Structures are given as C-alpha cells and as structure tokens.
Amino acid sequence: MDQPEKNLRSVSQCEFNSLSNKDKIILSSLLGKFLTSRREGEYILKLYQFSAYYVELWQCKKEDEILHVRTFTSINELDPYLDKIELPTP
C-alpha cells in the first residue's frame, strides 16, 4: 500500500498535466500542500505545492465549481500570493 502512495506523491508536472481535470483536482487536494487562496475577478484561486511545481485551481464563485487547473514552476508566478503566504521565521 505504501508504494502506490509514494508513486502518486512523486508525480511529475508532465504526468499531472496529462490527467483529467477531475483527477487533477483530487490529486491536488489529497497530495498537494495547500498554501493559500486569493480572489481574481469571479474566481477563487487555490494554490497547492508539489515537490517541483505549483498548481492553481480556479474555482468559479457563482457556480462553486473548479473550471480551470494550471501548473507552473516559475517563482515569479507566486507574486500575487506573497502577501498571503506565511514564511517561517528563522
């Protein structure tokens, strides 16, 4: 039982992107580390961290449904979240 879980935790960004949106949402909430959320127009964006990339889930506020899933690796993409992420103090 431990082996399949280990394989899921090490899913690459390419493998993640090849999944259906439904599977991306499930995998994000089960195995990703939730960092924070923010509002963007009519959406609530939820940010998750995997080992080598980040995942944004775009949830429509009106429909209460996730309509878009996006991955990225650039730390520049984290700029809109920086005021919401608490970093540990040394």
C-alpha positions, 0 to 999 in steps of 0.5 A: 500500500505504501508504494502506490502512495509514494508513486502518486506523491512523486508525480511529475508536472508532465504526468499531472498535466496529462490527467483529467481535470477531475483527477487533477483536482483530487490529486491536488487536494489529497497530495498537494500542500495547500498554501493559500487562496486569493480572489481574481475577478469571479474566481477563487484561486487555490494554490497547492505545492508539489515537490517541483511545481505549483498548481492553481485551481480556479474555482468559479464563485457563482457556480462553486465549481473548479473550471480551470487547473494550471501548473507552473514552476516559475517563482515569479508566478507566486507574486500575487500570493506573497502577501498571503503566504506565511514564511517561517521565521528563522 
